[in-house]
Amino acid sequence: MKITYNVEHLPERKAGGGKQCEEVNAVIAFLANGQKKNMCIEYDDLKEAKNRLGSIQRYRKINKLQDVFDVYRVEKKIYVVKTPERRKA
């Protein structure tokens, strides 16, 4: 291990937040479209489907969108379904 102090040229910091995956961008576009009620994303590999489901679930949880849409996986397909609006009496 090597520790250095008073480094003259510090590298620039990367912008926080990272880049959103293609699936999250597709979900955002889907939610913005008022006409579509559900969507399906199909993968060739079961492992990839499981990983991408985790990404979408993480986005849903971080942005507190549990009341807006539901997401689940069956085999190699991920389904995203808009939740109907509940009107308060």
C-alpha atoms as an extended CHARMM CRD file, in Angstrom:
* protein
*
        89  EXT
         1         1  MET       CA              0.0000000000        0.0000000000        0.0000000000  PROA      1               0.0000000000
         2         2  LYS       CA              1.2240000000        3.4650000000       -0.8380000000  PROA      2               0.0000000000
         3         3  ILE       CA             -0.1370000000        6.6430000000        0.7940000000  PROA      3               0.0000000000
         4         4  THR       CA              0.7040000000       10.0640000000       -0.6250000000  PROA      4               0.0000000000
         5         5  TYR       CA             -0.0220000000       13.5090000000        0.8260000000  PROA      5               0.0000000000
         6         6  ASN       CA             -0.1760000000       16.9570000000       -0.8290000000  PROA      6               0.0000000000
         7         7  VAL       CA             -0.6210000000       15.6120000000       -4.3450000000  PROA      7               0.0000000000
         8         8  GLU       CA             -0.0160000000       18.3980000000       -6.8660000000  PROA      8               0.0000000000
         9         9  HSD       CA             -2.4170000000       17.3220000000       -9.6400000000  PROA      9               0.0000000000
        10        10  LEU       CA             -5.6490000000       15.8410000000       -8.3620000000  PROA      10              0.0000000000
        11        11  PRO       CA             -7.8710000000       14.0640000000      -10.9160000000  PROA      11              0.0000000000
        12        12  GLU       CA            -11.3020000000       15.5740000000      -11.5150000000  PROA      12              0.0000000000
        13        13  ARG       CA            -14.1760000000       14.0890000000       -9.5960000000  PROA      13              0.0000000000
        14        14  LYS       CA            -16.8260000000       12.2430000000      -11.5760000000  PROA      14              0.0000000000
        15        15  ALA       CA            -20.3360000000       13.6350000000      -11.4230000000  PROA      15              0.0000000000
        16        16  GLY       CA            -22.3650000000       11.7240000000       -8.8420000000  PROA      16              0.0000000000
        17        17  GLY       CA            -25.3780000000        9.5850000000       -9.5210000000  PROA      17              0.0000000000
        18        18  GLY       CA            -23.9420000000        7.4990000000      -12.3040000000  PROA      18              0.0000000000
        19        19  LYS       CA            -25.5980000000        6.7000000000      -15.5950000000  PROA      19              0.0000000000
        20        20  GLN       CA            -29.0460000000        5.1410000000      -15.7550000000  PROA      20              0.0000000000
        21        21  CYS       CA            -29.3670000000        1.8520000000      -17.5650000000  PROA      21              0.0000000000
        22        22  GLU       CA            -31.3240000000        1.5070000000      -20.7720000000  PROA      22              0.0000000000
        23        23  GLU       CA            -34.1920000000       -0.2750000000      -19.0080000000  PROA      23              0.0000000000
        24        24  VAL       CA            -34.6700000000        2.5290000000      -16.4610000000  PROA      24              0.0000000000
        25        25  ASN       CA            -34.7730000000        5.0660000000      -19.2900000000  PROA      25              0.0000000000
        26        26  ALA       CA            -37.4030000000        2.9140000000      -21.0350000000  PROA      26              0.0000000000
        27        27  VAL       CA            -39.4860000000        2.7860000000      -17.8260000000  PROA      27              0.0000000000
        28        28  ILE       CA            -39.2680000000        6.5860000000      -17.4670000000  PROA      28              0.0000000000
        29        29  ALA       CA            -40.4820000000        7.0160000000      -21.0690000000  PROA      29              0.0000000000
        30        30  PHE       CA            -43.2420000000        4.4600000000      -20.4460000000  PROA      30              0.0000000000
        31        31  LEU       CA            -44.4550000000        6.3130000000      -17.3450000000  PROA      31              0.0000000000
        32        32  ALA       CA            -44.4860000000        9.6060000000      -19.2350000000  PROA      32              0.0000000000
        33        33  ASN       CA            -46.7700000000        8.1300000000      -21.9070000000  PROA      33              0.0000000000
        34        34  GLY       CA            -50.3310000000        8.2760000000      -20.6030000000  PROA      34              0.0000000000
        35        35  GLN       CA            -51.7300000000        5.8710000000      -23.2180000000  PROA      35              0.0000000000
        36        36  LYS       CA            -49.7750000000        2.7060000000      -22.3990000000  PROA      36              0.0000000000
        37        37  LYS       CA            -50.7640000000        0.6400000000      -19.3680000000  PROA      37              0.0000000000
        38        38  ASN       CA            -48.0250000000       -2.0100000000      -19.2720000000  PROA      38              0.0000000000
        39        39  MET       CA            -44.7770000000       -3.0420000000      -20.8960000000  PROA      39              0.0000000000
        40        40  CYS       CA            -42.6910000000       -6.1950000000      -21.2450000000  PROA      40              0.0000000000
        41        41  ILE       CA            -38.9120000000       -6.4220000000      -21.5810000000  PROA      41              0.0000000000
        42        42  GLU       CA            -37.6310000000       -9.7950000000      -22.8060000000  PROA      42              0.0000000000
        43        43  TYR       CA            -34.0510000000      -11.0630000000      -22.4240000000  PROA      43              0.0000000000
        44        44  ASP       CA            -32.0780000000      -13.9330000000      -23.9250000000  PROA      44              0.0000000000
        45        45  ASP       CA            -30.5160000000      -14.8350000000      -20.5830000000  PROA      45              0.0000000000
        46        46  LEU       CA            -32.2580000000      -15.4720000000      -17.2360000000  PROA      46              0.0000000000
        47        47  LYS       CA            -29.3130000000      -14.0450000000      -15.2790000000  PROA      47              0.0000000000
        48        48  GLU       CA            -29.4830000000      -10.7570000000      -17.1930000000  PROA      48              0.0000000000
        49        49  ALA       CA            -33.2350000000      -10.5340000000      -16.5840000000  PROA      49              0.0000000000
        50        50  LYS       CA            -32.6730000000      -10.9460000000      -12.8360000000  PROA      50              0.0000000000
        51        51  ASN       CA            -29.9630000000       -8.2540000000      -12.7970000000  PROA      51              0.0000000000
        52        52  ARG       CA            -32.0440000000       -5.7680000000      -14.7760000000  PROA      52              0.0000000000
        53        53  LEU       CA            -35.0700000000       -6.3930000000      -12.5670000000  PROA      53              0.0000000000
        54        54  GLY       CA            -32.9210000000       -5.3580000000       -9.6130000000  PROA      54              0.0000000000
        55        55  SER       CA            -31.9580000000       -2.1360000000      -11.3860000000  PROA      55              0.0000000000
        56        56  ILE       CA            -35.5710000000       -1.2240000000      -12.0620000000  PROA      56              0.0000000000
        57        57  GLN       CA            -36.6280000000       -2.1180000000       -8.5090000000  PROA      57              0.0000000000
        58        58  ARG       CA            -33.8150000000        0.0120000000       -7.1070000000  PROA      58              0.0000000000
        59        59  TYR       CA            -34.9110000000        2.9810000000       -9.2450000000  PROA      59              0.0000000000
        60        60  ARG       CA            -38.5100000000        2.4530000000       -8.0850000000  PROA      60              0.0000000000
        61        61  LYS       CA            -37.5220000000        2.3630000000       -4.4180000000  PROA      61              0.0000000000
        62        62  ILE       CA            -35.0830000000        5.3000000000       -4.4840000000  PROA      62              0.0000000000
        63        63  ASN       CA            -37.6090000000        7.5490000000       -6.2450000000  PROA      63              0.0000000000
        64        64  LYS       CA            -40.5380000000        6.3420000000       -4.0950000000  PROA      64              0.0000000000
        65        65  LEU       CA            -42.5800000000        5.1800000000       -7.0860000000  PROA      65              0.0000000000
        66        66  GLN       CA            -44.1480000000        2.1180000000       -5.4310000000  PROA      66              0.0000000000
        67        67  ASP       CA            -47.6180000000        3.6620000000       -5.8410000000  PROA      67              0.0000000000
        68        68  VAL       CA            -46.9930000000        4.5690000000       -9.4990000000  PROA      68              0.0000000000
        69        69  PHE       CA            -45.9890000000        1.2280000000      -11.0270000000  PROA      69              0.0000000000
        70        70  ASP       CA            -45.3680000000       -2.4220000000      -10.2220000000  PROA      70              0.0000000000
        71        71  VAL       CA            -42.5560000000       -4.5310000000      -11.6620000000  PROA      71              0.0000000000
        72        72  TYR       CA            -42.0630000000       -8.2950000000      -11.6580000000  PROA      72              0.0000000000
        73        73  ARG       CA            -40.2600000000      -11.0410000000      -13.5610000000  PROA      73              0.0000000000
        74        74  VAL       CA            -41.5390000000      -14.2830000000      -15.0710000000  PROA      74              0.0000000000
        75        75  GLU       CA            -38.8040000000      -16.4450000000      -16.5640000000  PROA      75              0.0000000000
        76        76  LYS       CA            -36.7910000000      -14.2070000000      -18.9450000000  PROA      76              0.0000000000
        77        77  LYS       CA            -39.3670000000      -11.4210000000      -19.1310000000  PROA      77              0.0000000000
        78        78  ILE       CA            -39.8000000000       -8.3360000000      -16.9520000000  PROA      78              0.0000000000
        79        79  TYR       CA            -43.2590000000       -6.8190000000      -16.7410000000  PROA      79              0.0000000000
        80        80  VAL       CA            -43.9200000000       -3.2040000000      -15.7450000000  PROA      80              0.0000000000
        81        81  VAL       CA            -47.5260000000       -2.3000000000      -14.9640000000  PROA      81              0.0000000000
        82        82  LYS       CA            -48.8740000000        1.1400000000      -14.1240000000  PROA      82              0.0000000000
        83        83  THR       CA            -50.9030000000        1.1780000000      -10.9280000000  PROA      83              0.0000000000
        84        84  PRO       CA            -54.3340000000        2.7460000000      -11.3060000000  PROA      84              0.0000000000
        85        85  GLU       CA            -54.6900000000        6.0820000000       -9.5480000000  PROA      85              0.0000000000
        86        86  ARG       CA            -56.5870000000        5.8640000000       -6.3090000000  PROA      86              0.0000000000
        87        87  ARG       CA            -58.7600000000        8.8590000000       -5.7200000000  PROA      87              0.0000000000
        88        88  LYS       CA            -59.2070000000       10.0110000000       -2.1520000000  PROA      88              0.0000000000
        89        89  ALA       CA            -62.7940000000       10.6270000000       -1.0580000000  PROA      89              0.0000000000
